[in-house]
């Protein structure tokens, strides 16, 4: 590895001059600066990260907390994480990925160790136990998700309440009066995970406004669990003509079960999904859906955090508006 002393010798200056060029702590003439920068490029010198952190009191690292749970759709979580990492690099930051379910302990460890300059937290619950520590800590943080109380916090998320309402309004506009919701796994609701609770709130509110009857059932996903859930729904509400699915693992099993029962989509039953666009367009019936803007959420979160680290940002909540794309899976309610 090339050392700072070797850069100084190559440029014909002192080691302290090279250090001042790198840190910007002292004024250096343009000619000398250019000579040092040329030597850095030609020799391929990279400052030691630990030494740079000591000199600047900054690690140039962002901690991303992504608890990877079996009841969550991991591809979406990782798509957000990749967007965070790529956006962070454009701002000169690396990303420290924390995937354990440590809760407040992870926040305490990062805030107290100097491992990172700031934090981005995912899988946010309505009453998330990590939030009191965040509010007490001086370390900048951004949530990808929305808790019940956003006071003193910076958040970015899809507007899931509006998402739920949009799905119901679409089906109600097509004349559907009985709609069932196949939701996330029961544990997601037991934790009061923000996105699931807010979607359900929007669904129920729009159902009341439109006079539509709504039945919600959590589902583990997979064929067997979906089969049990669908059988239960049709036993309770045999006149169901519309499904809203917020569970990627239940999408294809639902479509297969409807085919087996001789229920054509969308002639007999309409299906609307809240899912990644890739899931919607690759399903056996191209799904009418509200897509999850994973890359946009990751990018917004990093930009908000960098603004806070640079002293430019304050606490704010950014809710991305949902967009419903109509495809082959939704149509007018059948005439009974």
C-alpha positions as CSV (number, residue, x, y, z in Angstrom):
1,X,0.0,0.0,0.0
2,X,1.2,3.5,-0.8
3,X,1.9,5.6,2.3
4,X,1.4,9.3,2.9
5,X,5.2,9.7,3.1
6,X,5.6,8.2,-0.3
7,X,3.1,10.7,-1.7
8,X,5.0,13.6,-0.1
9,X,8.3,12.4,-1.6
10,X,6.7,11.9,-5.0
11,X,5.2,15.5,-4.9
12,X,8.4,17.0,-3.4
13,X,6.6,18.4,-0.3
14,X,6.4,17.6,3.4
15,X,4.1,14.9,4.8
16,X,2.3,17.6,6.7
17,X,1.5,19.4,3.5
18,X,-0.1,16.3,2.0
19,X,-2.1,15.9,5.2
20,X,-3.4,19.5,4.9
21,X,-4.4,19.0,1.3
22,X,-6.4,15.9,2.3
23,X,-8.0,17.5,5.4
24,X,-8.5,21.0,4.1
25,X,-7.5,22.3,7.5
26,X,-5.0,24.8,6.2
27,X,-4.8,26.9,3.1
28,X,-2.4,25.5,0.5
29,X,-1.4,27.2,-2.7
30,X,-3.2,26.0,-5.9
31,X,0.1,24.9,-7.5
32,X,1.1,22.8,-4.5
33,X,-2.4,21.3,-4.1
34,X,-2.5,20.3,-7.8
35,X,1.0,18.7,-7.5
36,X,-0.1,16.7,-4.4
37,X,-3.4,15.6,-6.0
38,X,-1.5,14.5,-9.1
39,X,0.8,12.4,-7.0
40,X,-2.2,10.9,-5.2
41,X,-3.8,9.9,-8.5
42,X,-0.6,8.5,-10.0
43,X,0.4,6.5,-7.0
44,X,-3.1,5.3,-6.2
45,X,-3.0,6.5,-2.6
46,X,-6.1,5.9,-0.4
47,X,-6.1,7.5,3.1
48,X,-6.3,5.1,6.0
49,X,-10.0,5.0,7.1
50,X,-9.2,4.9,10.8
51,X,-6.7,7.8,10.6
52,X,-9.2,9.8,8.5
53,X,-11.9,9.2,11.1
54,X,-9.6,10.3,13.9
55,X,-8.6,13.4,12.1
56,X,-12.1,14.5,11.1
57,X,-14.2,12.9,13.9
58,X,-16.2,11.3,11.1
59,X,-16.3,7.7,10.0
60,X,-18.0,8.4,6.7
61,X,-20.1,5.3,7.5
62,X,-23.9,5.0,7.7
63,X,-25.4,2.2,9.7
64,X,-28.5,0.6,8.1
65,X,-30.6,-1.5,10.5
66,X,-32.5,-4.1,8.5
67,X,-33.9,-6.9,10.8
68,X,-34.3,-9.8,8.5
69,X,-37.4,-11.7,9.7
70,X,-38.9,-14.8,8.1
71,X,-42.3,-13.2,8.0
72,X,-41.2,-10.3,5.8
73,X,-40.6,-10.3,2.1
74,X,-36.8,-10.1,2.0
75,X,-36.3,-9.1,-1.7
76,X,-38.0,-5.7,-1.0
77,X,-35.9,-5.1,2.1
78,X,-32.7,-5.9,0.1
79,X,-33.8,-3.7,-2.8
80,X,-34.2,-0.8,-0.4
81,X,-30.8,-1.7,1.2
82,X,-29.1,-1.7,-2.2
83,X,-30.6,1.7,-3.0
84,X,-29.3,3.0,0.3
85,X,-25.8,1.7,-0.4
86,X,-25.5,3.0,-3.9
87,X,-26.9,6.4,-3.0
88,X,-24.6,6.6,0.0
89,X,-21.5,6.0,-2.2
90,X,-22.4,9.0,-4.4
91,X,-22.2,11.1,-1.2
92,X,-18.9,9.5,-0.1
93,X,-20.3,7.2,2.6
94,X,-20.0,3.4,3.1
95,X,-22.9,1.4,4.7
96,X,-22.7,-0.8,7.7
97,X,-25.5,-3.4,7.4
98,X,-27.0,-4.6,10.7
99,X,-29.5,-7.5,10.1
100,X,-30.0,-8.8,13.6
101,X,-33.2,-8.3,15.7
102,X,-31.3,-6.4,18.4
103,X,-33.8,-3.5,18.8
104,X,-32.6,-0.8,21.2
105,X,-29.3,-2.6,21.8
106,X,-28.2,-2.0,18.2
107,X,-29.1,1.7,18.4
108,X,-27.2,2.0,21.7
109,X,-24.1,0.1,20.2
110,X,-23.9,2.3,17.1
111,X,-24.6,5.6,18.9
112,X,-22.1,4.9,21.6
113,X,-19.2,3.4,19.6
114,X,-18.6,5.9,16.8
115,X,-19.0,3.1,14.3
116,X,-21.2,5.4,12.1
117,X,-22.0,9.0,11.6
118,X,-25.7,8.4,11.3
119,X,-28.4,5.6,11.2
120,X,-31.2,4.5,8.9
121,X,-33.7,2.2,10.5
122,X,-36.1,-0.1,8.6
123,X,-39.0,-2.4,9.7
124,X,-40.5,0.4,11.8
125,X,-43.3,-0.5,14.2
126,X,-46.0,2.0,15.3
127,X,-44.6,2.0,18.9
128,X,-41.1,1.0,18.0
129,X,-38.9,0.5,21.1
130,X,-35.9,1.9,19.3
131,X,-37.4,5.4,19.1
132,X,-36.8,6.7,22.7
133,X,-33.1,6.1,22.3
134,X,-33.1,7.8,18.9
135,X,-34.8,10.9,20.4
136,X,-32.3,11.0,23.3
137,X,-29.2,10.5,21.0
138,X,-27.5,13.3,19.3
139,X,-26.7,11.1,16.4
140,X,-28.6,11.9,13.2
141,X,-31.1,9.2,12.1
142,X,-33.8,8.6,9.4
143,X,-36.6,6.0,9.5
144,X,-37.8,4.2,6.4
145,X,-41.3,3.7,7.8
146,X,-43.7,5.6,9.9
147,X,-44.3,5.2,13.6
148,X,-47.5,6.4,15.4
149,X,-45.7,9.5,16.8
150,X,-43.2,11.2,14.4
151,X,-42.3,14.0,16.8
152,X,-38.6,14.7,16.7
153,X,-38.1,12.2,13.9
154,X,-37.2,12.2,10.2
155,X,-39.1,9.6,8.2
156,X,-39.7,8.5,4.6
157,X,-42.2,6.0,3.5
158,X,-44.9,5.1,0.9
159,X,-48.2,6.5,2.0
160,X,-49.6,3.1,2.9
161,X,-52.9,4.6,4.3
162,X,-53.5,6.2,0.9
163,X,-52.4,2.9,-0.8
164,X,-55.1,0.9,1.0
165,X,-57.7,3.5,0.2
166,X,-56.7,3.5,-3.5
167,X,-57.2,-0.3,-3.8
168,X,-60.7,-0.1,-2.3
169,X,-61.7,2.9,-4.4
170,X,-60.6,1.1,-7.6
171,X,-62.7,-2.0,-6.8
172,X,-65.7,0.0,-5.6
173,X,-65.6,2.0,-8.8
174,X,-65.9,-1.3,-10.7
175,X,-69.0,-2.2,-8.8
176,X,-67.6,-4.7,-6.3
177,X,-69.4,-4.7,-3.0
178,X,-67.7,-7.6,-1.1
179,X,-63.9,-7.5,-1.0
180,X,-61.5,-9.6,1.0
181,X,-58.0,-8.7,2.0
182,X,-55.3,-11.3,2.2
183,X,-52.8,-9.7,4.5
184,X,-49.3,-10.2,5.8
185,X,-48.4,-13.0,8.3
186,X,-50.1,-12.7,11.7
187,X,-46.8,-11.9,13.4
188,X,-46.5,-8.7,11.3
189,X,-49.8,-7.4,12.8
190,X,-48.9,-8.6,16.2
191,X,-45.8,-6.4,16.1
192,X,-47.9,-3.5,14.9
193,X,-45.6,-3.0,11.9
194,X,-46.3,0.4,10.5
195,X,-46.8,-0.3,6.8
196,X,-49.3,-3.2,7.4
197,X,-51.3,-1.4,10.0
198,X,-51.5,1.8,7.9
199,X,-52.6,-0.1,4.8
200,X,-55.3,-1.8,6.8
201,X,-56.5,1.6,8.2
202,X,-56.7,3.0,4.7
203,X,-58.6,-0.1,3.4
204,X,-61.2,0.1,6.2
205,X,-61.6,3.9,6.0
206,X,-62.3,3.7,2.2
207,X,-64.6,0.8,2.6
208,X,-66.7,2.8,5.1
209,X,-66.8,5.8,2.7
210,X,-67.8,3.7,-0.3
211,X,-70.3,1.4,1.5
212,X,-68.2,-1.7,0.5
213,X,-68.0,-4.7,2.8
214,X,-64.4,-5.6,3.7
215,X,-63.0,-8.8,5.3
216,X,-59.4,-8.9,6.4
217,X,-57.5,-12.1,7.0
218,X,-53.8,-12.4,7.8
219,X,-51.9,-15.2,5.9
220,X,-48.6,-16.9,6.3
221,X,-48.2,-17.1,2.5
222,X,-47.4,-20.2,0.5
223,X,-49.9,-22.5,-1.1
224,X,-51.2,-24.4,1.9
225,X,-51.7,-21.4,4.1
226,X,-53.3,-19.4,1.3
227,X,-55.6,-22.3,0.5
228,X,-56.8,-22.3,4.2
229,X,-57.2,-18.5,4.2
230,X,-59.2,-18.4,0.9
231,X,-61.5,-21.3,2.0
232,X,-62.2,-19.4,5.2
233,X,-62.9,-16.2,3.4
234,X,-65.3,-17.8,0.9
235,X,-67.0,-19.7,3.7
236,X,-67.7,-16.5,5.6
237,X,-68.3,-14.3,2.5
238,X,-69.4,-16.5,-0.5
239,X,-70.3,-13.4,-2.5
240,X,-66.7,-12.1,-2.5
241,X,-65.8,-10.7,-5.9
242,X,-62.7,-8.8,-5.1
243,X,-59.4,-9.6,-3.4
244,X,-56.7,-7.1,-2.2
245,X,-53.4,-8.9,-1.5
246,X,-50.6,-7.5,0.6
247,X,-48.5,-10.6,0.8
248,X,-46.2,-11.4,-2.0
249,X,-46.0,-15.1,-1.0
250,X,-49.8,-15.4,-1.4
251,X,-50.1,-13.9,-4.9
252,X,-49.5,-16.9,-7.1
253,X,-51.2,-19.4,-4.8
254,X,-54.3,-17.3,-4.8
255,X,-54.4,-17.1,-8.6
256,X,-53.9,-20.9,-8.8
257,X,-56.7,-21.6,-6.3
258,X,-59.1,-19.4,-8.1
259,X,-58.4,-21.2,-11.4
260,X,-58.9,-24.6,-9.6
261,X,-62.3,-23.4,-8.4
262,X,-63.3,-22.3,-11.9
263,X,-63.3,-18.6,-11.0
264,X,-62.0,-16.6,-13.9
265,X,-59.9,-13.5,-13.3
266,X,-61.2,-10.8,-13.8
267,X,-64.5,-12.0,-15.2
268,X,-65.6,-13.6,-11.9
269,X,-63.1,-12.3,-9.4
270,X,-60.9,-9.2,-9.5
271,X,-57.5,-9.1,-7.7
272,X,-55.5,-6.0,-6.7
273,X,-52.0,-6.3,-5.1
274,X,-49.7,-4.2,-3.1
275,X,-46.4,-5.5,-4.2
276,X,-43.2,-4.9,-6.2
277,X,-43.9,-4.2,-9.9
278,X,-41.8,-7.3,-10.8
279,X,-44.2,-9.5,-8.9
280,X,-47.2,-7.9,-10.5
281,X,-46.0,-8.2,-14.1
282,X,-44.6,-11.7,-13.8
283,X,-47.7,-13.3,-12.1
284,X,-49.7,-15.8,-14.2
285,X,-52.3,-13.0,-14.6
286,X,-50.7,-9.5,-14.9
287,X,-51.9,-7.9,-11.7
288,X,-53.5,-4.5,-11.1
289,X,-51.2,-3.2,-8.4
290,X,-49.7,-0.4,-6.3
291,X,-46.0,-0.9,-6.6
292,X,-43.5,-0.4,-3.7
293,X,-41.0,2.4,-4.6
294,X,-38.1,0.6,-2.9
295,X,-35.3,2.5,-4.7
296,X,-37.0,5.9,-4.2
297,X,-37.4,5.2,-0.4
298,X,-33.8,4.2,-0.1
299,X,-32.6,7.2,-2.0
300,X,-34.7,9.7,-0.1
301,X,-33.6,8.3,3.2
302,X,-29.9,8.7,2.4
303,X,-30.4,12.3,1.1
304,X,-32.3,13.2,4.2
305,X,-29.6,11.8,6.4
306,X,-26.7,13.4,4.5
307,X,-28.6,16.8,4.8
308,X,-28.8,16.3,8.6
309,X,-25.1,15.3,8.8
310,X,-24.2,18.5,6.8
311,X,-26.3,20.6,9.1
312,X,-28.9,21.4,6.4
313,X,-31.8,19.1,7.3
314,X,-34.4,19.2,10.0
315,X,-37.1,16.7,11.2
316,X,-39.6,16.0,8.5
317,X,-41.9,13.3,7.2
318,X,-41.9,12.4,3.5
319,X,-44.8,10.3,2.3
320,X,-44.5,9.1,-1.3
321,X,-47.9,9.1,-3.1
322,X,-49.1,5.7,-4.3
323,X,-49.8,5.0,-7.9
324,X,-52.2,2.2,-9.0
325,X,-51.5,0.6,-12.4
326,X,-54.4,-1.2,-13.9
327,X,-53.6,-4.5,-15.6
328,X,-55.4,-7.7,-16.5
329,X,-56.6,-8.8,-13.0
330,X,-59.3,-6.3,-12.3
331,X,-62.6,-5.7,-14.1
332,X,-66.3,-4.9,-13.5
333,X,-68.0,-6.9,-10.8
334,X,-70.0,-9.8,-12.2
335,X,-73.8,-9.5,-12.3
336,X,-75.4,-11.8,-9.8
